Amino acid sequence: MTFASQNSMIEEQRSIIRFLTATDEKPAAIHRRMVTVYGEKCVSDKSVRKWSARFRACRESVGDDQRPGQANTVITSDLIDKVHDH
């Protein structure tokens, strides 16, 4: 599974958590329902509880927050050569 499709599935599951939290469903019940659909690809019970609490605290976004700091970079002579070759 590619990073983009994995991220998409996580955001899809968070959307379900947001919806079911809005209907006053308890996190444990949300997780049980999601496991029946997603199986082993389901987010953890701990993650459901964390996101449910965030949505109860009025969070709207299902995406990850930006993290501070510079992104990791890797510079090698092989990469530099590939850039110069193209």
Wavefront OBJ file of the C-alpha trace (Angstrom):
o trace
v 0.000 0.000 0.000
v 1.405 3.379 -0.947
v 1.824 6.188 1.560
v -0.916 8.224 -0.144
v -3.461 5.398 -0.038
v -2.535 4.538 3.560
v -2.957 8.181 4.561
v -6.279 8.296 2.715
v -7.532 5.225 4.592
v -6.501 6.732 7.929
v -8.338 9.966 7.137
v -11.374 7.948 6.022
v -11.382 6.126 9.362
v -10.967 9.387 11.267
v -13.994 10.753 9.396
v -16.004 7.784 10.626
v -14.764 8.407 14.167
v -15.783 12.068 13.847
v -19.251 11.172 12.588
v -19.944 8.495 15.193
v -18.566 10.705 17.977
v -21.022 13.404 16.887
v -23.834 10.851 17.376
v -22.611 10.230 20.964
v -21.275 6.762 20.165
v -18.659 5.649 22.725
v -15.081 5.064 21.496
v -15.126 1.342 22.354
v -18.313 0.840 20.328
v -16.875 2.876 17.453
v -13.787 0.679 17.382
v -15.836 -2.539 17.449
v -17.913 -1.339 14.488
v -14.848 -0.261 12.534
v -13.063 -3.589 13.056
v -15.986 -5.369 11.376
v -15.394 -3.238 8.269
v -11.616 -2.679 8.179
v -10.392 -5.825 9.919
v -6.663 -5.769 10.632
v -6.296 -2.462 8.732
v -8.435 -0.731 11.345
v -6.828 1.941 13.493
v -6.158 0.903 17.086
v -8.619 1.260 19.952
v -6.218 3.770 21.503
v -6.265 5.843 18.307
v -10.085 5.803 18.224
v -10.179 7.036 21.834
v -7.628 9.780 21.118
v -9.416 11.050 18.008
v -12.839 10.785 19.592
v -11.626 13.010 22.445
v -10.234 15.501 19.931
v -13.540 15.660 18.062
v -15.483 16.076 21.320
v -13.163 19.027 22.002
v -14.446 20.638 18.766
v -11.684 19.584 16.396
v -12.946 19.454 12.825
v -9.947 18.395 10.723
v -9.226 14.699 10.183
v -5.750 15.447 8.820
v -2.498 15.390 10.729
v -1.263 18.643 12.235
v 1.837 20.273 10.811
v 4.911 19.433 12.830
v 7.497 22.069 13.621
v 11.037 21.850 12.353
v 12.787 21.213 9.101
v 12.006 18.082 7.153
v 14.693 15.414 7.056
v 16.869 15.505 3.970
v 19.375 13.068 2.585
v 22.157 14.238 0.290
v 24.505 11.722 -1.249
v 26.837 11.886 -4.193
v 24.617 9.343 -5.988
v 21.592 11.631 -5.681
v 23.592 14.659 -6.806
v 24.801 12.721 -9.864
v 21.234 11.662 -10.729
v 20.056 15.272 -10.567
v 22.901 16.455 -12.796
v 22.305 13.598 -15.281
v 18.670 14.623 -15.812
l 1 2 3 4 5 6 7 8 9 10 11 12 13 14 15 16 17 18 19 20 21 22 23 24 25 26 27 28 29 30 31 32 33 34 35 36 37 38 39 40 41 42 43 44 45 46 47 48 49 50 51 52 53 54 55 56 57 58 59 60 61 62 63 64 65 66 67 68 69 70 71 72 73 74 75 76 77 78 79 80 81 82 83 84 85 86
